[in-house]
Amino acid sequence: MAFYETIFITRQELGDKEIDKTIKSFKDILKKNNANLVDTELWGLRNLAYKIEKNKKGHYVVLKIDGNGPAIHELERNMRIDENIIRYLSLKTDSINTKPSILAKKAQEA
């Protein structure tokens, strides 16, 4: 198994319930493909550097995954299909850092 970090941006109109529902559906996809969602970070609503599909802001979410390549490919395929996701990026990492990032700490404080 390898370690991955996937970050995605959702439309600004989504509420917390819709984002949680999206994360749960991705967790189910990973589980079906023998991967494990280790940690999730919500960075909150942030300004985008430029407009993407007429959106000036977006909700940032980071998924930390212990899985394999086919599970990540299936996850990305579903992200491409989902209309609520503006952008996504998956990176392979050496290990999973379970400490909250600086942006996650700022989102919790706000």
C-alpha positions as CSV (number, residue, x, y, z in Angstrom):
1,M,0.0,0.0,0.0
2,A,1.1,3.6,-0.7
3,F,0.1,6.9,0.9
4,Y,-1.7,9.6,-1.0
5,E,-3.1,13.1,-0.3
6,T,-6.0,14.2,-2.4
7,I,-7.2,17.8,-2.3
8,F,-10.4,19.0,-3.9
9,I,-12.3,22.2,-4.2
10,T,-16.1,22.2,-4.1
11,R,-18.5,25.0,-5.3
12,Q,-19.1,27.8,-2.8
13,E,-22.8,27.2,-2.6
14,L,-22.5,23.9,-0.9
15,G,-23.2,23.6,2.8
16,D,-21.6,21.4,5.4
17,K,-24.1,18.6,4.9
18,E,-23.4,18.4,1.2
19,I,-19.6,18.4,1.8
20,D,-19.9,15.7,4.4
21,K,-22.1,13.7,2.0
22,T,-19.5,14.0,-0.7
23,I,-16.7,12.9,1.7
24,K,-18.8,9.9,2.8
25,S,-19.3,8.8,-0.8
26,F,-15.6,9.1,-1.5
27,K,-14.9,7.1,1.6
28,D,-17.2,4.3,0.3
29,I,-15.5,4.3,-3.0
30,L,-12.1,3.9,-1.4
31,K,-13.4,1.1,0.9
32,K,-14.8,-0.8,-2.2
33,N,-11.3,-0.5,-3.7
34,N,-9.4,-1.8,-0.7
35,A,-8.1,1.6,0.4
36,N,-8.4,3.4,3.7
37,L,-9.3,7.0,4.4
38,V,-6.9,7.9,7.3
39,D,-7.7,11.5,7.9
40,T,-9.8,14.4,6.5
41,E,-9.0,18.1,6.8
42,L,-11.6,20.8,6.0
43,W,-9.8,24.1,5.1
44,G,-13.1,26.0,4.8
45,L,-14.3,28.5,2.2
46,R,-11.3,30.3,0.6
47,N,-10.8,32.7,-2.2
48,L,-9.6,31.3,-5.5
49,A,-6.7,32.8,-7.3
50,Y,-8.8,33.1,-10.4
51,K,-12.4,32.3,-11.4
52,I,-13.1,28.7,-12.1
53,E,-16.4,27.9,-13.8
54,K,-17.7,31.3,-12.6
55,N,-16.8,30.6,-9.0
56,K,-14.7,33.1,-7.0
57,K,-14.5,31.0,-3.8
58,G,-14.5,27.3,-3.0
59,H,-14.5,24.9,-0.1
60,Y,-11.1,23.1,0.2
61,V,-11.0,19.5,1.5
62,V,-7.9,17.3,2.0
63,L,-8.2,13.5,2.1
64,K,-5.3,11.4,3.4
65,I,-5.4,8.0,2.0
66,D,-3.6,4.6,2.6
67,G,-4.4,2.7,-0.6
68,N,-3.3,1.7,-4.1
69,G,-3.2,3.2,-7.5
70,P,-6.5,1.7,-8.8
71,A,-8.4,3.1,-5.8
72,I,-7.0,6.6,-6.5
73,H,-7.9,6.3,-10.2
74,E,-11.5,5.3,-9.3
75,L,-11.7,8.2,-6.8
76,E,-10.5,10.7,-9.4
77,R,-12.9,9.3,-12.0
78,N,-15.8,10.0,-9.6
79,M,-14.4,13.5,-8.9
80,R,-14.5,14.2,-12.6
81,I,-18.1,13.2,-12.8
82,D,-19.3,15.1,-9.7
83,E,-20.6,18.5,-10.7
84,N,-19.9,20.0,-7.3
85,I,-16.2,19.5,-7.6
86,I,-14.3,22.3,-9.3
87,R,-10.8,21.0,-9.1
88,Y,-8.9,18.1,-7.6
89,L,-5.3,16.9,-7.3
90,S,-3.8,13.6,-5.9
91,L,-0.2,13.3,-4.8
92,K,1.7,10.2,-3.7
93,T,3.6,10.8,-0.4
94,D,6.1,8.9,1.7
95,S,4.0,9.0,4.9
96,I,0.8,10.4,6.2
97,N,1.1,13.4,8.6
98,T,-1.8,13.1,11.0
99,K,-1.1,16.5,12.6
100,P,-3.5,19.3,11.4
101,S,-2.0,21.6,8.8
102,I,-1.7,25.3,9.2
103,L,-4.8,26.0,7.0
104,A,-6.8,23.4,9.0
105,K,-5.9,25.2,12.2
106,K,-7.0,28.5,10.8
107,A,-10.3,27.1,9.6
108,Q,-11.0,25.6,13.1
109,E,-10.2,29.0,14.8
110,A,-12.6,30.9,12.5
